[in-house]
Amino acid sequence: MAEHAQLFGLFHSFETAFRSTVAVTLERHYDHQRWWRKIYDELRKGSKARSVKKIGNVPIPSDAADSLGEIIYAIDGDRFQRNLVGGFVNGFQFVEACDLSHIARLIEDHWSIFSTRFVRGPNRLSLDHFKRKFKTVRDARNDVYHHKSIARMTDVVFNAEDLLDYLDFSLDFVCTKIGEATPTNLRFAVAVEVRHRPW
C-alpha cells in the first residue's frame, strides 16, 4: 500500500501532463477549440467518422478520424446515451473524459504532429519506443489502481520520467515537492480497539 501511495504522484503527473499536451497540441493543429466536434456531429447524423476529411481547413487522416469516432462512442455510449461529448466546450474537457489508452491512441494517430516533442539532441524517439514506454506506465497505473502489486517499479519510474522529460516536465522535482508537503492528517472518529487487531 505504501508503494502504491508513493506512485500516485507519478501517475497523476503523467496523466495530467499527457492529457494537457494532447488537448493543447490538437487544438493548435486543427485551429479549433472543439477539434472533435465535426466527427461527433457526423456520428450523430449516422455517418461514419472517416467520412470527415477535414477539421476546419486542416486535413485529418482516416485512421485518426476513426479513432476519434471510437473514443466518442466510448465516452458517450454507442447510442449516445450518456450525452456528454456534446456539452464539452474545449479539449481539456474532452481529454479528461478519455481513458489513458485513448490519450495514447490520439498521440499515435497524430504522430507526425507529436513526434517533434520527442526529440532530445540528435536523438528522436520512435513511435514504437513511445508505444512501449507509454504502455509500461499505463499498465502499471492500471495495476496499482486495481490494487495489484507491480514487480517492475524501476521500469515504470524510468519510462515515466523519460517520457515526461520530453515534455519538459521534471518528475523528480514534482515528486520531491509532494514528499516535502505536509498536508493535514486525516482525522478518524472511531477509536482503535483490540477487536481491530492492530499491530
C-alpha positions in Angstrom: 0.0 0.0 0.0 2.9 2.4 0.8 4.5 1.6 -2.6 1.2 2.3 -4.3 0.8 5.6 -2.4 4.3 6.6 -3.5 3.4 6.0 -7.1 0.2 8.2 -7.0 2.1 11.4 -7.6 4.0 9.8 -10.6 0.7 8.6 -12.2 -1.1 11.8 -11.5 1.8 13.8 -13.1 2.0 11.5 -16.1 -1.7 11.6 -16.8 -2.1 15.3 -16.3 0.9 16.2 -18.5 -0.2 14.0 -21.3 -3.8 15.0 -21.3 -2.9 18.7 -21.3 -0.3 18.1 -24.1 -2.9 16.4 -26.3 -5.6 19.0 -25.7 -3.3 21.9 -26.5 -1.5 20.3 -29.4 -4.6 19.2 -31.2 -6.4 22.5 -30.7 -3.4 24.3 -32.2 -3.0 21.8 -35.0 -6.7 21.9 -36.1 -7.1 25.6 -35.2 -10.3 24.6 -33.5 -11.2 24.6 -29.8 -13.6 21.7 -30.3 -11.4 19.7 -32.7 -13.6 16.5 -32.2 -16.9 18.3 -32.9 -17.2 17.7 -36.6 -16.8 14.0 -36.1 -19.3 14.0 -33.3 -21.8 15.8 -35.4 -21.4 13.3 -38.3 -21.8 10.3 -36.0 -25.0 11.8 -34.6 -26.3 12.0 -38.2 -25.5 8.3 -38.7 -22.4 8.9 -40.8 -19.0 7.2 -40.4 -16.2 9.0 -38.6 -13.9 8.5 -41.6 -16.3 10.5 -43.8 -14.8 13.6 -42.1 -11.8 14.6 -44.2 -11.0 18.0 -42.6 -11.4 19.7 -39.3 -11.9 23.3 -40.4 -9.3 23.7 -43.1 -6.9 21.1 -41.8 -7.0 17.5 -43.2 -7.5 14.7 -40.8 -6.2 11.2 -41.6 -8.9 8.5 -41.8 -7.3 6.5 -39.0 -7.3 9.5 -36.7 -10.9 10.2 -37.6 -11.9 6.6 -36.9 -10.1 6.7 -33.6 -11.9 9.9 -32.6 -15.2 8.3 -33.5 -14.4 5.2 -31.4 -13.4 7.4 -28.5 -16.6 9.5 -28.8 -18.6 6.2 -28.6 -16.5 5.1 -25.6 -17.3 8.3 -23.8 -21.0 8.7 -24.8 -22.1 5.1 -25.4 -22.9 3.5 -28.7 -26.3 5.3 -28.8 -25.1 8.5 -27.2 -27.0 7.5 -24.1 -24.6 9.3 -21.8 -24.8 12.5 -23.8 -21.5 14.1 -22.5 -19.5 14.9 -25.6 -22.0 17.4 -27.0 -21.5 19.6 -23.9 -17.7 19.7 -24.0 -16.5 23.2 -24.9 -12.8 22.7 -25.0 -10.1 20.0 -25.5 -9.4 19.8 -21.8 -12.9 18.6 -21.1 -12.7 16.1 -23.9 -9.4 14.5 -22.9 -10.5 14.5 -19.2 -13.3 12.0 -20.2 -10.8 9.9 -22.2 -9.2 6.7 -20.8 -5.4 6.8 -20.8 -5.4 4.3 -23.7 -7.3 6.9 -25.7 -4.7 9.5 -25.0 -2.0 7.2 -26.3 -4.1 6.5 -29.4 -4.6 10.2 -30.1 -0.9 10.7 -30.0 -0.1 7.6 -32.1 -2.7 8.6 -34.8 -1.2 12.1 -34.9 2.5 11.0 -34.5 3.6 13.3 -37.3 2.5 16.2 -35.1 3.6 14.9 -31.7 6.9 13.4 -32.8 8.6 16.8 -32.8 8.1 16.9 -29.0 10.0 13.6 -28.6 13.5 14.8 -29.7 16.5 15.1 -27.4 19.6 16.4 -29.1 20.3 14.4 -32.2 18.0 11.5 -30.9 14.4 11.2 -31.9 12.1 8.8 -30.1 10.4 6.3 -32.5 6.7 5.6 -32.4 7.4 2.0 -31.4 9.5 3.2 -28.5 6.9 5.7 -27.5 4.2 3.0 -27.5 6.3 0.6 -25.4 7.2 3.2 -22.8 3.7 4.6 -22.6 2.2 1.1 -22.3 4.6 0.2 -19.5 3.4 3.2 -17.4 -0.3 2.7 -18.3 -0.3 -1.0 -17.4 1.4 -0.2 -14.1 -1.1 2.6 -13.4 -4.0 0.2 -14.1 -2.5 -2.5 -11.9 -2.0 -0.1 -9.0 -5.5 1.4 -9.4 -6.8 -2.1 -9.2 -4.7 -2.8 -6.0 -2.4 -5.3 -7.8 1.3 -5.4 -6.9 3.8 -4.4 -9.6 7.2 -6.1 -9.9 8.6 -3.6 -12.4 8.7 -0.4 -10.4 12.1 0.6 -11.7 11.0 0.3 -15.3 7.8 2.3 -14.5 9.7 5.2 -12.9 12.3 5.2 -15.7 9.8 5.2 -18.5 7.5 7.8 -16.9 10.4 10.1 -16.1 11.8 9.7 -19.6 8.6 10.5 -21.4 7.8 13.4 -19.2 11.3 14.8 -19.7 10.5 15.1 -23.4 7.6 17.3 -22.3 10.0 19.4 -20.2 8.4 18.1 -17.0 10.7 17.0 -14.2 9.2 14.1 -12.3 12.0 14.3 -9.7 11.1 17.9 -8.9 7.3 17.3 -8.6 7.7 14.1 -6.5 10.2 15.8 -4.3 7.7 18.7 -3.7 5.0 16.1 -2.9 7.3 14.4 -0.4 8.0 17.8 1.3 4.4 18.7 1.5 2.7 18.5 5.0 -1.0 18.0 4.3 -3.4 17.9 7.3 -3.6 14.4 8.7 -6.8 12.6 8.3 -9.0 12.6 11.4 -10.9 9.5 12.5 -13.8 9.3 14.9 -13.6 5.5 15.7 -11.1 4.7 18.4 -8.7 1.8 17.8 -9.7 -1.2 19.9 -8.3 -4.7 20.4 -11.1 -6.1 18.2 -9.5 -4.2 15.2 -6.4 -6.5 15.6 -3.8 -3.6 15.5 -0.1 -4.5 15.3 
